[in-house]
Amino acid sequence: MVMATTGLRRSNVEIVYDMLCLCRKGRFSRTAVMYGSNLSYAQFATYMTFLTERHFIASDGSGRLVITETGNDALRQMAGVVDLLSKLRSTEELERRASLPSPGPGLPHARRVRLRKQVENLLPPQASGHR
């Protein structure tokens, strides 16, 4: 399961990713997917509607949930997004732990630039080459 950093909630993408990962690992009951995804019944019902309407998850003959081919495709595409979200949260946690002040208007310009560079060095390089 994707774990959000303390104090941060999982995004909708992370919740869908968790549900699809559970369904890919085996045939689980609705209750097992709900508990495994750490959702309330109301949340689970909302996400199940979303997933079944898009044919990402289906029910087999015994009522167990299985991931469809469309769901597998979506899961592969979401993996990169979930990884990026995880890295961004890790960077936010590093900033919080390092007690870096926010480079706001009260800081001298040189200090704001130095802090911005320190934070950027913590981020993974971007594929597009832009920062």
Secondary structure, 3 states (H helix, E strand, C coil): CCCCCCCCCCCHHHHHHHHHHHHHHCCECHHHHHHHCCCCHHHHHHHHHHHHHCCCEEECCCCCEEECHHHHHHHHHHHHHHHHHHHHHHHHHHHHHCCCCCCCCCCCHHHHHHHHHHHHHHCCCCCCCCC
